[in-house]
Amino acid sequence: MATTRELLLNDIDYSAWADQQLLEACSNLTTDELSRDLGASHRSILETLRHIFYAERVWRNRLLASKLPPLIEVGDQRLFEDPPPEPDLNSLKQKWPEVWHSLHRWLEDLQEPDISTELSCLKPDGEELRLSYSMIVAHLVNHSTLHRGQVISMLRTLGVRPPNVDQFSFYLL
């Protein structure tokens, strides 16, 4: 039976693989297609890819630092975006692998009991919220999966056949 750490490592590796599949699928899109407002939560394919990248990077940084900000800052997009000009597709292809690799290394170096380590932050009402490393990693992967689905839908809207980023397909590799 796999340990929690092994399961989370698999999830992180899957998420990195799926991100790479999308980056490659978007490589042949024009600048207009990448930046066109297609009505998704982050408007365009490029903005959605940036959002996934930023979120994975900020959660990775929080895990590496073993520290959470006040809850009011957790979802504030302005706190973890890059200054203009934000990364284009090629920059994402260059910068993103370090996020995946460092997150994998961090998780690989954790001992199984440490997976349940909890980080805390204050809710707006002053109450403490406690999240374990495993909960944060699960959130990171699920958040990315949600937004990858949006990119796939946007690719279909553009008439582009999207890659298969289903986790089962990752298992078949």
Secondary structure, DSSP 8 states (H G I E B T S, - for coil): ---HHHHHHHHHHHHHHHHHHHHHHHTTS-HHHHH---SBTTBSHHHHHHHHHHHHHHHHHHHHHT----HHHHT-GGGT---SS---HHHHHHHHHHHHHHHHHHHHHS-GGGGG-EEEEE-TTS-EEEEEHHHHHHHHHHHHHHHHHHHHHHHHHTT-------HHHHHT-
